[in-house]
Amino acid sequence: GTEGLVRGRRVLNTGAPITVPVGRATLGRIMNVLGEPIDERGEIKTDHYLPIHRDAPALVDLATGQEILATGIKVVDLL
């Protein structure tokens, strides 16, 4: 984390990008901008991490299915 980071403090550049956990283990979880869980449900158990700065997937690689997503909010579901 960045706790204790203040102006003038010595730091070490690891050369590694900031990464966050991804995949099924992150569904329903709340994380800060560094990918650390802040929902008091413990650590996120995954081996799959991706950098926060990377190219977007190609348009042909994205799912384009047409399915109804019911939110349970009547005003939204009627749109």
C-alpha positions as CSV (number, residue, x, y, z in Angstrom):
1,G,0.0,0.0,0.0
2,T,0.9,3.6,0.2
3,E,0.7,4.0,4.0
4,G,3.6,6.1,5.3
5,L,4.4,7.4,1.8
6,V,5.4,11.1,2.2
7,R,7.3,13.7,0.2
8,G,11.1,13.1,0.5
9,R,10.8,9.4,1.5
10,R,13.1,7.0,-0.3
11,V,11.3,4.5,-2.5
12,L,12.3,1.5,-4.5
13,N,11.3,1.2,-8.2
14,T,10.5,-2.5,-8.8
15,G,9.9,-1.9,-12.5
16,A,6.7,-3.9,-12.2
17,P,3.3,-2.4,-13.1
18,I,0.5,-2.1,-10.7
19,T,-1.7,-5.2,-11.0
20,V,-5.1,-6.1,-9.7
21,P,-6.8,-9.5,-9.1
22,V,-9.2,-10.6,-11.9
23,G,-11.5,-13.5,-12.4
24,R,-14.4,-15.3,-10.6
25,A,-12.8,-14.6,-7.2
26,T,-13.3,-10.9,-7.6
27,L,-17.1,-11.1,-8.4
28,G,-19.1,-9.4,-5.7
29,R,-16.0,-8.0,-4.0
30,I,-15.1,-4.4,-3.2
31,M,-11.5,-3.3,-3.8
32,N,-9.6,-0.1,-3.6
33,V,-7.7,1.3,-6.6
34,L,-4.7,-1.0,-5.9
35,G,-6.9,-4.1,-6.0
36,E,-6.8,-4.6,-2.2
37,P,-10.1,-5.9,-0.7
38,I,-11.9,-3.4,1.5
39,D,-15.1,-5.3,2.1
40,E,-13.9,-7.1,5.3
41,R,-14.3,-10.5,3.6
42,G,-10.7,-11.5,3.7
43,E,-8.1,-11.8,0.9
44,I,-9.1,-12.4,-2.7
45,K,-7.8,-15.9,-3.4
46,T,-6.7,-15.9,-7.1
47,D,-3.5,-16.5,-9.0
48,H,-4.7,-14.3,-11.9
49,Y,-3.6,-10.7,-11.9
50,L,-3.6,-8.1,-14.7
51,P,-1.9,-4.7,-15.0
52,I,-4.2,-1.7,-14.6
53,H,-2.7,-0.1,-17.7
54,R,-3.1,-2.3,-20.8
55,D,-4.7,-2.2,-24.2
56,A,-8.4,-2.8,-24.5
57,P,-9.5,-6.1,-26.0
58,A,-10.2,-6.2,-29.7
59,L,-13.8,-5.6,-30.6
60,V,-14.1,-9.1,-32.2
61,D,-13.0,-10.7,-28.9
62,L,-15.9,-9.1,-26.9
63,A,-19.1,-11.0,-26.3
64,T,-22.0,-9.4,-28.2
65,G,-24.9,-11.5,-27.1
66,Q,-28.4,-10.0,-26.8
67,E,-29.8,-11.1,-23.5
68,I,-32.2,-9.4,-21.1
69,L,-30.6,-8.4,-17.9
70,A,-33.2,-8.1,-15.2
71,T,-32.1,-5.7,-12.4
72,G,-35.2,-6.0,-10.2
73,I,-35.7,-2.3,-10.6
74,K,-39.0,-1.8,-12.4
75,V,-38.2,1.5,-14.0
76,V,-34.9,0.2,-15.3
77,D,-36.2,-3.2,-16.5
78,L,-39.0,-1.5,-18.6
79,L,-36.4,0.4,-20.7
